[in-house]
Amino acid sequence: MKLTRLVGQCDEGECPTIFATDRGTLVVQGARVADHGQEIPAHETMVEIPIELIRKAIRDNLI
């Protein structure tokens, strides 16, 4: 899978970031959430990102 960085909170890539894939999907980098209390499949995880990251992506017409 090829990832293309759309928007992030820093330039180094070690912070919340949204990527586009070459499969027409999005990948989100963020902090893994362990105490969510939700039932999710074993092959999935939940991540937390700042709402401002989504707002920035929308403002910049990236998603």
Order of alpha helices (4+ residues) and beta strands (2+ residues): beta-beta-beta-beta-beta-alpha
